[in-house]
């Protein structure tokens, strides 16, 4: 068969491109730039509720062409509990990102079945399946949230269709990651989760030790509450499926309502014992027992009830259960039971966090960091406060027969406090004196400049900074010419005054260079470090210093003395600057070259004349 002429093929290609763009003109697009590493798909994502759950990918494509997909309601990815399947669509265009392998992550661990279809421009469709009704090993990357590897070639639009069917809450927060960006985000998330479970483990072993030593029932039921709730979050975060039962999709389904029921039983029993409801408020105690019986029956029933019944019922029952504990706490506070105050505060934290979590599950609140992790934050605070409350309760029972500390002990404590205050004051004065002494030891007594010892320490630090930031650093060695003749002719007192004048003049000239370090090196020699200046710039600064000294004669009484200086300049180069002593030696050699060339001049370590 003859091939069609070139112009025919070009027209056909143009018509296909026009049909492609027209068919999905209404589809929102996510563009991946060169520096994009992570992108949230929600702003551009559209959805369609396939209530009978009969549509396949071909049907979904026709629905998209017909414009039946709608933007997410209010931009929320939490849609509550629904029958049937949900289809989600987003178009992704890799503009110029060099990464072609991207990871699509659904940040919700409990979706039953997730099918991902990637339709490329040439009509090819790549299909992947995931969710907690498939073994954990079926995931693209071993991670607690469902994930799928996508190929996104540069310059090619790819239509991503995600079909989710689940008896759990319909939560579909989708993000695209490059593999390096995903590794970094996963590391941060695992750190936060690890810190949370670290807190729970620390509290568990601490209170277990107390229970073994005290045999107080409150500590035992606190351990039950803590363990059961830890199991709830371990399941909800997807860590149970990842680490404990990766091959059992049945257990992963059943563990959500079952762990929730166990946690509520532990909470109610702990509240009963801690608040002493049986003795203090029998009617309230009977309500708590009824709730315990309800959750026990629901936990047993959840092993055979359909997931779409057991999980919503267990989730919806959490709020009234926690609310009842709050009511019982208020009642005990009003009856004057002091530990109930801390207990109520702890429960308020937990109630707030759990309320946010349940609101997200039923689609009543958007999925944000605080709503997603509110239950972890609230429960961590609750566990800490409950541990404190247990200690407070035990201390109250243990010390209920003790009386106020005697006046003699109070007076003794007062005297100790006064003595401690005096000692602290003396220590503060000693530290101030030590600081002044340290500053004094770093200063030259004659000129007030930093001395040679301080200069070497500071120069070493500046040298390290210059190496780390790959910046130049220059060193000036300054020697006042024929200074011995000034001492011989005018006397050492005039000479000392001249040195102080030279120090002030050099310091004034160096004011534009705020990072410069000026010190007296010894005798009539001074040294200057100029961070950030190369050899040429440093030589120009040296010339400015030489002119300042020469053009402003030193005056003392009736004497007017012209002071000149020879200056050697060396710039530490890259990549290796060398140590402090070699750099000083090179600058000193440049100084001697300036002296040999007639003094009152500037010479560099490269033999150049400034």
Secondary structure as GFF3:
##gff-version 3
##sequence-region A 1 610
A	DSSP	alpha_helix	6	23	.	.	.	ID=ss1
A	DSSP	beta_strand	29	32	.	.	.	ID=ss2
A	DSSP	beta_strand	38	40	.	.	.	ID=ss3
A	DSSP	three_ten_helix	42	44	.	.	.	ID=ss4
A	DSSP	beta_strand	46	50	.	.	.	ID=ss5
A	DSSP	alpha_helix	57	65	.	.	.	ID=ss6
A	DSSP	beta_strand	70	71	.	.	.	ID=ss7
A	DSSP	three_ten_helix	73	75	.	.	.	ID=ss8
A	DSSP	beta_strand	85	94	.	.	.	ID=ss9
A	DSSP	beta_strand	101	106	.	.	.	ID=ss10
A	DSSP	beta_strand	113	119	.	.	.	ID=ss11
A	DSSP	beta_strand	125	130	.	.	.	ID=ss12
A	DSSP	three_ten_helix	136	138	.	.	.	ID=ss13
A	DSSP	beta_strand	147	151	.	.	.	ID=ss14
A	DSSP	beta_strand	157	165	.	.	.	ID=ss15
A	DSSP	beta_strand	174	178	.	.	.	ID=ss16
A	DSSP	alpha_helix	179	214	.	.	.	ID=ss17
A	DSSP	alpha_helix	217	236	.	.	.	ID=ss18
A	DSSP	alpha_helix	239	239	.	.	.	ID=ss19
A	DSSP	pi_helix	240	244	.	.	.	ID=ss20
A	DSSP	alpha_helix	249	275	.	.	.	ID=ss21
A	DSSP	alpha_helix	277	280	.	.	.	ID=ss22
A	DSSP	alpha_helix	282	301	.	.	.	ID=ss23
A	DSSP	alpha_helix	307	334	.	.	.	ID=ss24
A	DSSP	alpha_helix	339	361	.	.	.	ID=ss25
A	DSSP	alpha_helix	369	399	.	.	.	ID=ss26
A	DSSP	alpha_helix	407	441	.	.	.	ID=ss27
A	DSSP	alpha_helix	452	469	.	.	.	ID=ss28
A	DSSP	beta_strand	473	480	.	.	.	ID=ss29
A	DSSP	alpha_helix	483	490	.	.	.	ID=ss30
A	DSSP	alpha_helix	492	509	.	.	.	ID=ss31
A	DSSP	beta_strand	517	522	.	.	.	ID=ss32
A	DSSP	beta_strand	525	531	.	.	.	ID=ss33
A	DSSP	alpha_helix	535	551	.	.	.	ID=ss34
A	DSSP	beta_strand	554	556	.	.	.	ID=ss35
A	DSSP	beta_strand	559	561	.	.	.	ID=ss36
A	DSSP	beta_strand	565	572	.	.	.	ID=ss37
A	DSSP	alpha_helix	580	596	.	.	.	ID=ss38
A	DSSP	beta_strand	602	604	.	.	.	ID=ss39
###
